[in-house]
């Protein structure tokens, strides 16, 4: 009977755990929706900014504009901006982006190039601090749905490092959102800005939907608005180079905000998938324990019957 009680307690414990993982899955799903709504809300500003920059690019030769954010120089030191999460229970999300950053640091060292790190997220910060990596600044406790103010704060540190010649190039390492069950760490050059990357491009929006009690992702192709060049007779009150110099930091902030949003969506999707797998495993374990309980209970009943029959035979 003691064995039966242990199995009953184990079944109840697994059921309680399953309730927790299911609740965490639903919370992550709701936050994925919020993250998607934020991406949709910020897109009109990003499109308009890119169109203005493209129009200025058509009127100017960016290569001839002596602007600090466009200036390429010999690379002796690279700044690595690493974006991870603050929390665990999200599968291999944090481990994958940390491994990608670590491999990139080794590649730079092999080329004889120094590096400095700006780390976003408690998991990566703790990992690299314990191993004495050169960290300039670290950020933790950011909103799970990134804001423009947070992106601007991080961009200010990156800009100051680049403009003060502390680093000659800034690379962004974050997790690109592919789908609910797939994401991949990528390395992207953030500074100096590339004039060829300012044109407006098509994009893809992911929408989380519920069908038959199951979460699914719908992809929606977003066609870039038609780019219209500035009229040739347009007169600028300010020097176009000054306008460009003021807009490029905004473009940088927008690029960083988009990366933070994708990283947040990847983390939430990874957590949702991990909790879904945990719930499925709990369900299977409950089934297995219930079968074991029924077998043990039947064995106990059979043993009691045999003892009763044996006692009756002994009396006759």
C-alpha positions in Angstrom: 0.0 0.0 0.0 2.9 2.3 0.7 4.0 1.9 -2.9 0.5 2.9 -4.1 0.6 6.0 -2.0 4.0 7.0 -3.5 2.6 6.6 -7.0 -0.5 8.6 -6.2 1.6 11.4 -4.8 3.8 11.4 -7.8 0.8 11.6 -10.2 -0.6 14.6 -8.2 2.8 16.3 -8.3 3.2 15.9 -12.1 -0.4 17.2 -12.6 0.5 20.3 -10.6 3.6 20.8 -12.6 1.6 20.4 -15.8 -0.7 23.2 -14.7 2.3 25.5 -14.2 3.8 24.8 -17.6 0.5 25.2 -19.3 0.0 28.6 -17.7 3.5 29.7 -18.7 2.8 28.6 -22.3 -0.4 30.7 -22.4 1.4 33.7 -20.9 4.2 33.4 -23.5 1.6 33.1 -26.3 -0.1 36.3 -25.2 3.2 38.2 -25.1 4.1 36.9 -28.6 0.9 38.6 -29.8 1.9 41.8 -28.0 5.3 41.7 -29.6 3.8 41.3 -33.0 1.5 44.2 -32.5 4.4 46.4 -31.5 6.3 45.4 -34.7 3.3 46.3 -36.7 2.9 49.6 -34.9 6.5 50.7 -35.5 6.6 49.7 -39.1 5.1 52.9 -40.7 7.8 55.1 -39.0 10.5 52.7 -40.2 9.2 52.7 -43.7 8.9 56.5 -43.9 12.4 57.0 -42.4 13.9 54.5 -45.0 12.1 56.3 -47.8 13.5 59.7 -46.8 17.0 58.3 -46.5 16.6 56.6 -49.9 15.5 59.9 -51.4 18.5 61.7 -49.9 20.7 58.9 -51.2 19.4 59.5 -54.7 20.2 63.2 -54.4 23.6 62.8 -52.8 26.5 60.5 -53.2 26.8 59.0 -49.8 30.3 57.9 -50.5 31.3 61.5 -50.9 29.5 62.7 -47.7 32.0 62.8 -44.9 29.7 61.5 -42.1 31.1 59.7 -39.1 28.5 56.9 -39.2 29.3 56.1 -42.8 33.1 56.4 -42.5 34.9 53.1 -42.8 38.4 52.7 -41.3 40.9 50.1 -40.6 39.5 47.5 -38.2 41.7 47.0 -35.1 38.9 46.6 -32.5 35.3 45.3 -33.0 32.4 46.0 -30.7 30.1 43.0 -30.2 26.6 43.9 -29.2 25.1 40.6 -27.8 21.3 40.3 -27.2 20.1 37.5 -24.9 17.3 37.0 -22.4 17.0 37.6 -18.7 15.2 34.4 -17.9 15.6 30.6 -18.5 13.0 27.9 -19.3 13.2 28.8 -23.0 15.0 25.8 -24.5 18.3 26.5 -26.1 17.6 30.2 -26.9 20.2 31.7 -24.6 22.8 29.0 -25.0 22.7 29.3 -28.8 23.2 33.1 -29.0 26.0 32.9 -26.3 27.7 30.2 -28.3 27.5 32.3 -31.5 29.0 35.3 -29.7 31.8 33.2 -28.2 32.6 31.7 -31.6 32.7 35.2 -33.1 35.1 36.4 -30.4 37.4 33.5 -31.2 37.3 34.2 -34.9 38.3 37.8 -34.3 41.1 36.7 -32.0 42.4 34.3 -34.6 42.5 37.3 -37.1 44.5 39.4 -34.6 41.6 41.8 -33.9 40.6 42.9 -30.4 37.0 43.1 -29.3 34.8 44.7 -26.7 31.3 43.6 -25.6 28.1 45.4 -24.9 25.7 42.7 -23.5 21.9 42.9 -23.3 20.3 40.3 -21.1 21.1 38.8 -17.7 22.0 35.3 -19.0 24.7 36.5 -21.4 26.0 39.1 -18.9 26.5 36.5 -16.2 28.1 34.0 -18.6 30.7 36.5 -20.0 31.4 38.2 -16.6 32.3 34.8 -15.0 34.8 34.2 -17.8 36.3 37.7 -17.7 35.4 38.8 -21.2 36.0 42.6 -21.9 32.5 44.0 -21.2 32.0 47.7 -21.7 28.4 47.9 -20.6 25.6 45.4 -19.7 21.9 45.7 -19.5 19.4 43.5 -17.6 15.8 43.8 -16.5 14.5 45.3 -19.8 10.9 45.1 -20.7 10.0 41.8 -22.3 8.4 43.8 -25.1 11.2 46.2 -26.1 10.6 49.9 -26.2 12.2 52.7 -28.3 13.6 54.3 -25.2 15.5 51.2 -24.3 16.8 50.9 -27.9 17.9 54.5 -27.8 19.8 54.0 -24.5 21.7 51.1 -25.9 22.4 52.8 -29.2 23.9 55.8 -27.3 26.5 53.6 -25.8 27.3 51.9 -29.1 27.5 55.3 -30.9 29.8 56.7 -28.2 32.2 53.8 -28.6 32.2 54.1 -32.4 32.5 57.9 -32.6 35.3 58.0 -29.9 37.3 55.5 -32.0 37.2 52.9 -29.2 35.9 50.4 -31.7 36.3 50.5 -35.5 33.2 48.4 -36.3 30.1 47.3 -34.3 28.6 43.9 -34.9 25.2 42.9 -33.6 24.6 39.3 -32.5 21.0 38.4 -31.9 18.4 35.7 -32.5 16.4 36.1 -35.7 12.8 35.0 -35.5 12.0 32.4 -38.1 8.9 30.6 -36.7 7.5 29.3 -33.4 9.8 26.3 -33.5 12.8 27.7 -35.3 15.1 30.7 -34.8 18.8 31.3 -35.5 21.5 33.4 -34.1 22.9 35.9 -36.7 25.7 38.4 -36.9 25.0 41.7 -38.5 27.3 44.7 -39.0 25.6 47.7 -37.3 28.3 50.3 -37.7 29.5 51.8 -40.0 26.2 52.0 -41.8 26.2 50.7 -45.4 24.6 53.0 -47.9 23.5 50.0 -50.0 21.3 48.8 -47.1 19.1 51.9 -46.7 16.6 51.1 -49.4 13.1 50.0 -48.4 12.7 46.2 -48.8 9.8 43.8 -48.6 9.2 42.3 -45.2 7.2 39.4 -43.6 4.9 39.7 -40.5 4.2 36.7 -38.3 0.8 36.5 -36.7 0.0 34.0 -33.9 -3.4 32.4 -34.3 -5.4 29.7 -32.5 -7.1 26.9 -34.4 -8.6 23.9 -32.8 -6.9 24.7 -29.5 -3.5 24.7 -31.2 -1.2 27.7 -31.8 -0.2 28.4 -35.3 1.8 31.0 -37.1 0.5 32.8 -40.2 2.9 34.6 -42.4 1.8 37.8 -44.1 4.0 39.2 -46.9 4.3 43.0 -46.5 5.2 44.7 -49.8 7.4 47.7 -49.4 5.8 51.0 -50.4 6.8 52.4 -53.8 9.8 54.6 -53.4 9.4 58.1 -54.8 12.5 60.1 -55.4 12.6 63.7 -54.3 11.8 66.2 -57.1 14.9 67.6 -58.7 13.8 71.1 -58.1 13.2 70.5 -54.3 15.1 73.1 -52.3 16.4 72.1 -48.8 16.4 74.8 -46.2 19.3 73.0 -44.6 22.3 71.3 -46.1 21.2 67.8 -47.2 24.3 66.4 -45.5 23.2 68.0 -42.2 19.8 66.4 -42.6 21.4 63.1 -43.3 23.7 63.4 -40.3 20.6 64.0 -38.1 18.6 61.1 -39.6 21.2 58.4 -39.5 21.2 58.0 -35.7 17.4 57.6 -35.9 17.9 54.9 -38.5 20.4 53.2 -36.3 18.0 53.3 -33.3 15.3 51.7 -35.5 17.6 48.9 -36.6 18.5 48.2 -33.0 14.8 48.3 -31.9 13.9 45.8 -34.7 16.7 43.5 -33.5 15.4 43.7 -29.9 11.9 42.9 -31.0 13.0 39.9 -33.1 15.1 38.6 -30.2 12.2 39.1 -27.8 9.8 37.3 -30.1 12.3 34.4 -30.5 12.7 34.1 -26.7 8.9 34.0 -26.1 8.4 31.5 -29.0 11.2 29.3 -27.6 9.6 29.5 -24.1 6.2 28.7 -25.5 7.6 25.7 -27.4 9.6 24.5 -24.3 6.5 24.8 -22.0 4.4 23.0 -24.6 6.9 20.1 -24.8 7.0 20.0 -21.0 3.2 19.8 -20.8 3.3 17.0 -23.4 6.0 15.1 -21.4 4.0 15.6 -18.2 0.9 14.2 -19.9 2.8 11.1 -21.0 4.3 10.7 -17.6 0.9 10.9 -16.0 -0.3 8.2 -18.3 2.7 6.0 -17.5 2.3 6.5 -13.8 -1.4 5.8 -13.9 -0.7 2.5 -15.7 1.8 1.6 -13.0 -0.6 2.6 -10.3 -3.4 0.4 -11.8 -1.0 -2.5 -12.1 0.3 -2.2 -8.5 -3.3 -1.8 -7.3 -4.4 -4.9 -9.2 -1.4 -6.8 -7.9 -2.3 -5.8 -4.3 -5.9 -6.9 -4.8 -4.8 -10.2 -6.3 -2.4 -10.8 -3.4 -5.2 -10.1 -0.9 -7.5 -12.6 -2.7 -4.8 -15.3 -2.7 -4.2 -14.7 1.0 -8.0 -15.0 1.7 -8.2 -18.2 -0.4 -5.1 -19.7 1.3 -6.6 -18.9 4.7 -9.9 -20.6 3.8 -8.1 -23.7 2.6 -6.1 -23.9 5.8 -9.3 -23.9 7.8 -10.9 -26.7 5.9 
